[in-house]
Amino acid sequence: MTKSLILSISFHLLMILLTILSLPFMLREPIDLPPIVSVELIQISDKTNIPYAPKARKVIDKVKEEEKRVVSEQAPPSPKEKEKPDRIPLPNEKKEEKKLVEKKQNPEEIKPEVRQSSEFEKKKIIDTNQIAALIDKAKEEAAETEKTTSKLTQSSVKDSFASGLTLSQEDALRAQIFGCWSVPLGLPYDGNLLVRIKLKLKKDGTVLKSEILDHERMNKPGQKFYKILAESALRAVRLCQPLKVPPTGYEKWKELQLNFNPTEMLKG
Amino acid sequence: MKKILLIVFIFFLKTNISHSLITIDITRGNLDPLPIAVSPLHVDPQSEKHKDIKIKELGEKVSEIIEKNFKSTGLFNPLKKNAFVQKPDIAHLKPRFEDWRLIKAQALVTGKMSIKDNKLKVEFRLWDLTASKEIIALAFTTTPTNWRRVAHIISDKIYERLTGEDGYFDTRIIYVAESGPKSARIKKLAIMDQDGANTKYLTLGNELVLTPRFNPANQLVTYLSYFRNLPRVYLLDIETGVQEVVGNFPGMTFAPRFSPDGKKIIMSFAKDGNSDIYTMNIENRVVEKITEHSSIDTSPSYSPDGKYICFNSDRSGLQQIYVMKSDGSDVKRITFGKGLYGTPVWSPRGDLIAFTKVRKGKFYIGVMRPDGSGERLLTENFYQEAPSWSPNGRVLIFYRETKSGPKGAGFTAKLWSIDITGYNERQIRTETDASDPSWSSLLSK
């Protein structure tokens, strides 16, 4: 009797778990899946892919040439390489260069095959290794930045995913508030300028209640600017009324949190 | 068993709810001027009957000055009065916010004036129209002749409340008033309010005067004048008119400036083609040598905390800006750009140094951080120099000369101001040609 009861309960639990976990996915409309949009956001670059007119082509070619020139200025060919074809290195010089090799590189890393190769080749190898090392470093850095950017986009995707506003809806709301917010100018450049405001909204997008989350900071000494900043944020919200909210899904967006932070803008 | 089930159910319900709060980051806003309505001041009907003082006129003038001050900052957009719906007296008691919002105002200034016992009383209120509430209310009592200063003080209070920064309206500017042809120019010391009103001349113009600077208490001015054809640093008390030579130097002294505490004057003293920086204590007249170098060291300016001095020197071959500790140690060059750098002035906020840069025959006024990074050139012209900071470190005032014709025709020198963002460049009206401006600190502090 007890066994069957336990079994029954555990199966029931499993079922409940499954339903709760899967319920939001089942409810979601297919249009609401935003990852494709986020990929587009990452790939925005300085140059467009749009096929350009012949006139524009000339301009672009010019720019490319200039870029090439800049590259050549930044990395001039090493003087050692120039010497190579002109004369055969003296034995003394060879020794010095060997020493150099030992200093610059970890000897264990040099493969025996490389050691057997000619002096000329060795030099080449040294250079290529150094360049490779540089490239690797660059790659690492690039990878790091990529990581951070991908993290950012992932989190933003997650947010919108969890929040129930699509990216375009969120962008519309953000753009609306950008336009209403007059940023006060007397702010310190190095202070913490984050103002978090929690809103309760009506169905038509008008604000029912607004609350500054770090309210106690307003009256702290040396934080006079914070009060003015918070007021400007509140003013922006009130000016923007009614907010551009989606016509459906009121339950999801009836409470909103806005994080105002002008730091980036001020550093410009 | 039931309890466990219930707990599990509640747990999942909670996690589901916590997901529902949407967070949106707002990282940009606009820097458009804030629309503000300055209502004419309501005049107390009983005070209107006063014989000597035309209070109604004063009321209009005060609101006009406030409006002008706001407009000059470039941060506010005062709305036209003919669009106002409500009368000043009612607005001052409790404005109908909807009416003001209708003309797109975000802030409203109202006020009331009255006269009691020959004293002028000015009240004002600042209203946040979007929040529908009063955010500041103050009253001032003063002699009626002081009405201009009251208008400036009110402007300062409102500016401070809306921008988070100290104002700079209740201040004065001292400058060199110039007249006559270029070859025989007459230069007098002149002082005026920040908006160009109340000009007074402090010297007669017999001797050439240059580079006047205020001390922090705004009572004393130090400047350069010629004595027996030799430039010397002078000290002048504005109120009493008493002036004296600073220090007992055998040669010429120039480029004077006060220390932030007002106790010392820092300047250059030149001898045998070499000039070094010296300080002199005003109280005990003790002179101290700060730099010791065979090059020309000049234009010293203290940091607001008094711990550092920036100056220019040609010790590297070209004129560049250097920073050192106030005792002369630890000298560091901070400018490495192409061109010549001169007249460094430390901002009262301490975060920037303003300078004049000359490159390829053009003059630039710019700012940079005290470590030399973040150089920004704000304005470019044929000839301009001598920047001076507003007391809040937001605006720079400088002078600009125009190119003269073959016989010196068409030559003018005028004062200009510019915001440190590089926007809002405007000319400041002066009675005569003007050069070498120096901005005082706030008079009411």
Chai-1 contact restraints between the chains, C-beta under 6 A:
chainA,res_idxA,chainB,res_idxB,connection_type,confidence,min_distance_angstrom,max_distance_angstrom,comment,restraint_id
A,I20,B,F12,contact,1.0,0.0,6.0,A-B,restraint_1
A,A162,B,H19,contact,1.0,0.0,6.0,A-B,restraint_2
A,S163,B,I22,contact,1.0,0.0,6.0,A-B,restraint_3
A,L165,B,I22,contact,1.0,0.0,6.0,A-B,restraint_4
A,R174,B,I24,contact,1.0,0.0,6.0,A-B,restraint_5
A,I177,B,I26,contact,1.0,0.0,6.0,A-B,restraint_6
A,F178,B,R28,contact,1.0,0.0,6.0,A-B,restraint_7
A,W181,B,G29,contact,1.0,0.0,6.0,A-B,restraint_8
A,S182,B,L34,contact,1.0,0.0,6.0,A-B,restraint_9
A,V183,B,G29,contact,1.0,0.0,6.0,A-B,restraint_10
A,P184,B,T163,contact,1.0,0.0,6.0,A-B,restraint_11
A,P184,B,G164,contact,1.0,0.0,6.0,A-B,restraint_12
A,L185,B,T163,contact,1.0,0.0,6.0,A-B,restraint_13
A,G186,B,T163,contact,1.0,0.0,6.0,A-B,restraint_14
A,G186,B,G164,contact,1.0,0.0,6.0,A-B,restraint_15
A,G186,B,E165,contact,1.0,0.0,6.0,A-B,restraint_16
A,F225,B,G164,contact,1.0,0.0,6.0,A-B,restraint_17
A,I228,B,G164,contact,1.0,0.0,6.0,A-B,restraint_18
A,R235,B,T130,contact,1.0,0.0,6.0,A-B,restraint_19
A,R238,B,T130,contact,1.0,0.0,6.0,A-B,restraint_20
A,L239,B,T130,contact,1.0,0.0,6.0,A-B,restraint_21
A,K252,B,S20,contact,1.0,0.0,6.0,A-B,restraint_22
A,W253,B,I22,contact,1.0,0.0,6.0,A-B,restraint_23
A,E255,B,L21,contact,1.0,0.0,6.0,A-B,restraint_24
A,L256,B,I22,contact,1.0,0.0,6.0,A-B,restraint_25
A,Q257,B,L21,contact,1.0,0.0,6.0,A-B,restraint_26
A,Q257,B,T23,contact,1.0,0.0,6.0,A-B,restraint_27
A,L258,B,I24,contact,1.0,0.0,6.0,A-B,restraint_28
A,L258,B,I26,contact,1.0,0.0,6.0,A-B,restraint_29
A,N259,B,D25,contact,1.0,0.0,6.0,A-B,restraint_30
A,F260,B,I26,contact,1.0,0.0,6.0,A-B,restraint_31
A,N261,B,T27,contact,1.0,0.0,6.0,A-B,restraint_32
A,E264,B,T27,contact,1.0,0.0,6.0,A-B,restraint_33
A,M265,B,R28,contact,1.0,0.0,6.0,A-B,restraint_34
